Amino acid sequence: MGPEGLITYWYLGRAFNQEVDPDTMHLRADMRNAAGGIMAAPLAIAAPETGGWRDRDAVPAPMTYSLHILDPATDVRTVRITRETVRQGRKIGFSRSLVVDADDPHRLIALTSGTGVSLGEAPPGFRPVDLPPGLPDGALPPLPVVFGARRDPDGWRLPELTTQLASTSASLHLGPIHVVCEAAAHEAACAAAATSPSVKRTGSWESKLGAIPEAVLQAEDWEVHFVAPGRKGPFLVRTESWRGPPGRFLCRFSLLDEGNEEVVVATGAAAFRVADPD
């Protein structure tokens, strides 16, 4: 892990405590939407839910993931994640987490839950990843750019698999999956909001990459099913979206491995609402 290997946890500054809970993650500007609310992908990376296995013990892989955001955390500096293993069998485990404000543990930010599978024992020589030096918020590019995602005419796409995007099982890591799928889902929700005159819009990095202008939307619910390993790439996200009651939008998405007969790597759904005014 780190600059030469998997970048997910290293780049987001996700401090895993391999011995005891809780863990922490500092919230930067590149982890927030246009209204300053926390995005889904950073929280999904902070609390990945791989069945309760730790990297020092096993090679874990996610199966299902669910995230419910209660508080957009616009003024929160650092979140604290307390993990719980609900049940763990020989191969499959069930886990969940509480995400709170590290400075005010009574302030709940989000709940997560999921299932994971152990692919085998951890390889020898494991050591926790060193965190990067503090990065100034204003100097950071959007997360999809860091993970190599781009907005092509037919949708959001990750490049072919590299060591920076791959897990220890030599398949696409959960980090880039969450990041590119949220970029696509948010854009789809913005498209659903495009005809709503009550939705405020702002210029954004998405418009600079050729996508539609960004509506100010806050993710509330985020669900991903990890269907098959992403072995080759490029990986394309396809989306559908719907408008609901005023200010509510729903999207579903699928991530396809274009280099491997368009095998479905992941599917999911996301719920968004119009962000609270400043």
Secondary structure, 3 states (H helix, E strand, C coil): CCCCCCCHHHHHCCECCCCCCCEEEECCHHHECCCCCECHHHHHHHCCCCCCCCCCCEEEEEEEEEEEECCCCCCCCEEEEEEEEEEECCCEEEEEEEEEECCEEEEEEEEEEEEEEEEEECCCCCCCCCCCCCCCHHHCCCHHHHCCCEEECCEEEECCCCCCCECCCCCECHHHHHHHHHHHHHHHHHHHHCCCCCCCEECCHHHHCCCCCEECEEEEEEEEEECCCCCCCCEEEEEEEEECCCCEEEEEEEEEEHHHCCEEEEEEEEEEEECCCC
